Amino acid sequence: MKTLRALSFLAFLPVFACGAESPAGPTDAAPPSDAAPDVAVDAAPTEGAAPDASAPLAAMATPRSLFGAVACDDGRVRVLAGYGPLSLLSSVEAYDEPTNAWTTGTPATLHRYAHAVAKSSDGDVYVIGGTSDGETPIGEVDVYSPKTDSWSTAPALPTARLGLAAATANDGRIFVLGGGASPDDATGVVEVYSPDTKTWTTGPTMPTARLGLQVVTGSDGLIYAISGRDAEKNPLGAVEALDPVAGTWTTMPSLPVPRYWFGAALVPDGRVLVLGGVNDDGFLDDVEALAPGASSWSELQPLPETRGWLSAAVTPSGRVLAIGGSTDDGIAGQPPPLATMFAYDAAKDVWTK
C-alpha cells in the first residue's frame, strides 16, 4: 500500500560545507545543542515492567534523520548521531520501553550522518563511516559503551564510505557493506572487523553495488543486503544474502517495492522486516517482510505516515520501533527531521503512535 506524493527534492543527501555545523537553508538561527538541557542524564533502565501499548510513544529530545539505531544489551534502544534540525549531531539518546522515556548519554566527538551502526557481541556499539559534509566519506570508527556511557576509537574503516550498512555475524565479526565514495557512487565493497583482534579484512564483494541499503543478520545466520540504490540513483529491489562462514553470496527474493534510506529489523518470529524509505515516487509507507525460507515478500500494515531516512530497532518486548526520519512535508524541498516514532506489533500486524 502507498500513500505518496510526488517530490521534487529527492536529492541524495542534504549537503554541508566542510567544517560547517549548519545546513544551508532559510534560517540563520544558531545551531541548537545536540541534547536538550531538560532531559534526564542517562539512568538505569526499569527492569521487569511491561510496556503500556496504549500510551503515546515518547519522542526523542532531538529530531534526527539518517542516523543509527541499535537495541543494546541493557534493554534500551540507542540512537546515535544523524542529521538534526539545524546541525549535524554527535548525540546519543536511549529509549527505555517500560518507562516510555528517552534519556541522553555522552555525545561522541565526531558529528556525522549516513553512517552505519552495529552492536558487538560484548555489547559495545560501533559507529562506522558516514559523512560530515554530505559529500566526503569518512572512515573513522567510534565505539560507544552503554555500560560506562563512554566512547573510544577503533581502527578506521579501510575504505571510507557514506551510505553504508553493517551487521554483526553470529561469530562476532562486524560486516560492513556497500555505500559509496561520494553521493554519486555505489560500491559492492565488503570489509570485516574483528573486535577480538581489532583488525579489518576484506570480505566477499557484494554482487550488486549499492548505497542507502540496509543489512540484517537473519535467524538463519545469513547476512541480508537489502535494496538501496545504484550509482545512477535508481532504487533497487535486489536482495542478496552472504554466508559469513563460507564467504558465498546467494540471490534472495527481490523486494517488491524498491527503496533506499529505509529501516529494517529482524522480528522475534524470524522474519526480516523493511519499512518506509524513498524511491522515485517519494517517501514511502510500505512495510514488507520475508519469512525464513519464503519465496516472496509479504505486504504488511503500512506505517501510519510516509517516512524515509528513518531507523528501526526491536525492543525487549518484541515491538519494532520506526524512529525519526522525515516525511514529505518539507519547506523549500528540505523535509525536516522528526523526533516521533511508531511501534509495530508483528504478531497483530498493528502500528501504534
N, C-alpha and C positions, 0 to 999 in steps of 0.2 A: 504494500500500500504506500502511496505517496501523497503528500500534501505540499507541493513545491511551488515556488515562484521563481520565474527566470531571474537570474542575477547577472549584472553586467561586470561586477568586480572580478570574481573568480581568479584573482591573481594568486600566485603560488603562496606567497607569504607577505605580511607587512614588512617593509624594508626600513632598516635603521641606518643612519650614517654611522660609520665606525666610531666607536667610543661614546656615542650619544646614549642618553638614558631615555629620551622621549621620542616617540614616533612622530613622523610628520603628520599634521592634521590641523583641524580648525582651531584647536585650543592651544594657548601658550601658558597654561597653568603649570605650576611647579609639579613635578612628579611626586606621587604620594610615597610614603614609606611602604615597603613590602608587607609589613604586618600592621594590622590595626592596633592602636595602643590599648584599646579597651578589651582585647581578647586575652583570656587567661593564658598564662605560661603553661607549657606542656605539662600535663598532670597524669597521674596513673590512671589507666582505664578502669572502668567499672566492670567487675567480674560477675558473671552468672546471671545478669539481668537480660530478659528478652526484649527485643525492640518493640516499640509501640507502632504497629503498622499504620494506625490511623492518624498519627501525629504528623504535621507538616515537616518535611525534611529541612534541617538547618542548612543555611547557605554558608559557603566559605567566607572568611573575612575579606579575602582579596579575589575579585573576579580574575579568571585566567583562562587562556586557551593555549593550545599547542604545548602542553605541559606533560609531566609524567605522573602516574598514579600507581600505587602498589599496596597490596594487603600485606601487613607486617605481622611478625610472629607474636606481638603483644595484643593482637586482635583489632588494632586500629588500621585504618586506611590512610596512607600518607600521600599528599600531593606535593610536588616539588618543582619549583621554578616555573617558567612559562612566560607568556605574553600578557601583561597586565593592562589596565585601562590607560595609563599614561607612562608606563615604564616597563622595561624588561624586569623580570623577577628572579630573585635568588631564594625566596622564602619557602618555608616548609610549614604545612598545616597538617594536623592529624584529626581524623574523624573517629569518634567513639560511638559505635552504634547504640549501645544500651542507654546512654545519656543523650543521644542525638545532639552532640555538641562538637564543635571544632576548637582545637587549641593550637597555638603556634609553637614552633620549635626554633632552634638555632638556624639562621639562614646560612647558605653557602657563601663563599667569597665571589663566585663567578655567576653573573647573570646570563641566562641562556634560555632558548626555546627550541622547538623542533628537535628535541633530544630523545634519547632512549633511557628507560629505567629498567632495572632487573634486580630482584632480591636474591642474594646468595644463600647457600644452604646454612650459613651461620647467622642469617638474619639481617646482614648489612644490605643497604640499598645502594646500588651503583647507578650513578647519573653520568651518561655517556654521550659525548659528541654534541651535536646540535649547532647552533649559531648564536652569535651575539650581535649581529647586524643585519640578518636577513639574507645575506649574500655569501659570506665567507664561512666555511665549515670550521669547526674546532674539533680537536682530538682529545681535549682534557677529560679526565675521568675523576669525578669526585665521589667519595664514599661516605654515606650517612649511616651512623649507628643509632638506631632507635633506642637501644639500651642506655646509651650515655648522652643522647641528644648532641652528638658532636660529629665533626667532619674530619676526614683525612683524604689523601690523594692516592690514586693507583697509577701504574704506568699508562701513558697516553695510548689512545687508540692508534694503531699503526697507520690507518687510512682515515684521515679526518673526513667526517661526513655530517650532513644535516638531513633531516627527514628519514632517519634510520630507525630500526626497531631491534629489540633484544628480548631474549628469553633464557631462562636457566634450565639446562637439561637435568635429568634425574641423577646424573653423576656429579652435579655441582658446577659444571663448566657453564660459562655465560656465552651464548652465541649472539653475535651482533650482525645483523643482516641489512643489506640494501642501503638506501639513502642516495646521496649524491654529493659531488664536489662543489655544486652550485645549485641554485634554484632551477636551472635548465638542464640538469643532469639526472641520470638514473643509473645505478650500478647493481651488479649481482654479487659484489664482494661480500664474503663471509669471513669474519675474524672471531677467534675463540679465546676467551680469557679464563685462565685457571686461577682462582683465588688462592689455592694451596701453594702454587709455585710463583704466583704474581708475574706470569708471563703470558704473552699473546702468541698465538699461532694462526696460520692461515687455514680456513676451512674450505669445504667443497663449494665452489661457486654456485650461486642460485641460478637455475635455468632462465628465469625471467627477471631481467634487471628492473628494479622498481624503486620508487621513492614514495613516502607517505603511506607505507604499508603498516600492517600490524602483524605481530608474531606471538603465537601461543604454543606452549608445550601441552600437548594433548594427553588424555588419560592413557593413551597407548604408548606414551613416551616419545612420540614423534614431535618435531618442531614444525608447526604450520606457518608458512609465509602466505599472507592473505592480501589480495588486492593491491592497492597502491596505484601509481601512475607511471607511465614511461617518460622518456626524455622529451617526447613531443607533447607532453601533458595530457595524454589520453588516459582516462581511467581504465583500470584493468579489473577483470574478474578472475584472473588466474589464481589458483591456489596450489601450492606445492608443499610437500612435506619432506623434511630432512630426517633421516635416521642418524642420530648423533653418534652412534656406536659404529655402524657400518660406513657412515660417510656417504650415503647414497640418497638421491632425491627421487620422489615419486609424485606424479601428477595426480591431484585430487579433484573432486567435483568443483567446477567453477562456481563462483558466487553469482547468482542471477542478476543482482544489481551491482555493476562495477562501481567502485568508490575509492576514495583516498581520504586521509585525515579523519578517520573514524575511530570508534572504540571497539575493543574485543576482549573477551574473557572466557575462561573455562568454567562452566557452571557445575555444581556438585554432581549432577547426573551424567557428566562426561561429555556433554555437548559443547562444541565451540560456538560461541555467540558473537555476532558482529552487530553493531548498532550505529545508526546515523552515518555521518560523513558528508563528502562533497563529490559531485560529478558534474557533467555538463548541464544538468538541469538545475543545479544549485545545491543548497543544503538538503539533506535527506532526513526522513523519519523512519526509514526502513530498518527492520530488525529481522535477522535471519540466523538459523542455527544449523550446524552439521553434527549429526549424531555419529557415534563411533560405528564405522563400517557402512554408513549410509551411502547411497549412490547419488544423492542430491541434497541440496539445502532446503530447509523448510521455512516458510514465512511465518513470523510470529507477530504478536500485537505490536504495532508501531510505537515509537516514542510519543509522549504527549505533545511534543512540538519538534520541528526540524532542528537538528543540531549537527554541526561539524566542528572540527578542531577540538573535540572533547576527549576525555579519557574514561576508562572503565576499570572497576575493581570489584572483587567479591568480598562481602562482609562475612564474619563468623557464622551468621545465621543462614548464609547461602544466598542472600539477596545480591543482585548485581546493581552497582551504582553507576549511573551515567552522569559524569561530573563535569561542570563547567562547559567550556567551548563557546561557540557563538551560534546565533540563529540568523535568519536572513532579514532581520530588521536592522538595517545599517544606516549610517549617516555618511553621505558622500562616498558611498562604496566601501566603507570601512566598518564591518559589523563589530560592535564592541564585545569584549569578553564578558562572560557571565559567571556569577558565583553560585547559581542554583544547581540543583541536581535532582534526578529521578531515581527511584528504586524499582527493580524488576523482580517479581516472584516467578521464577521459572516453572515451578510446579503448577501455578494457577494461570500463567501467561497474562499477568496483570502488572501494569505500571502504576506507581503512586508518586505524588509530588511531595 
